[in-house]
Every structure is written in structure tokens, then in C-alpha cells.
């Protein structure tokens, strides 16, 4: 790679996708659905040029309680794990 080439990485390199079923580590009985992945991009100067970096700020999710109440929240990716259909 030369000095003028910029390595392009895919935006969706994370295991969490919109519409995925996830659970929170602290509440494994509550199944949630991913609504949106909140990202922020910044240009970081590296030498004579700037490079665009994308940061994940959080994952917006919603769920329905046992009482039928709608709930929503924003979580970090490290707080969420994939919902396992076979365990439930």
C-alpha cells in the first residue's frame, strides 16, 4: 500500500445488525430487537492527510415486557449478546 492509498473497511463489520434479536447480559430473560446502530464519524488527521474513522456510540433496542409494555433503550455492544433460540 502506498502513501496515497486508503484501506477501506466495511461499515457493518459488527455481529449486531438491524433487526437482530439480542439480550442484555444483566437481563438474559428479556429478548430485545435492534432498531438502529448509532454511529459517529470523525476525520482524524494522520500526518499530511485526514482519515475518516467511524465509532459506534450505541445500539438502540426495543422490547415488550411480560405486562405488554413497550420499552426502549440504548446499550453498548459489550452489554449485548445474541439471542439463542435453542436455550429458550
C-alpha angles and dihedrals in degrees: 000000000000127000094264097050118095120203110234117213123189116257094223099058092130126094092232114087132175109277094025120140111236140166130212116246091233095045108037093165095063114083113207134188124223111239102173143353108227111216135177125198126205134179108232117195114233111179112308097347137049125235125207114238123189119209126192109227097182150313119261111216138173133202141177117233124222087259090057095253119146116234133181138181148157119249138180117250091243090059094058131073129185116269110249112213094194095057095051 
